[in-house]
């Protein structure tokens, strides 16, 4: 038996690749992401960045390495640039707190 043939036309419509440019992120932050070669958001980022930018509270549960820091960090930094104040991130242990802090500060 040979390999199954792929249809030339998919059954479902094609969706454009996800992009940080569609999430409502400020141009200055998009430029930083692009310069650092962050081009495609992860699922947790796609789902949480838009509502967080709107000021809604979010709870993100995803495996290590899936982009949770950017998922809450990008909207928080964007809102703090517009509305000076403070942001609160709650993490379960000191290790993620240190990691998150280092990722949200410029090099």
Secondary structure as UniProt FT lines:
FT   HELIX           20..22
FT   TURN            23..24
FT   HELIX           27..35
FT   TURN            36..37
FT   HELIX           43..53
FT   TURN            54..55
FT   TURN            64..65
FT   HELIX           68..82
FT   HELIX           94..104
//
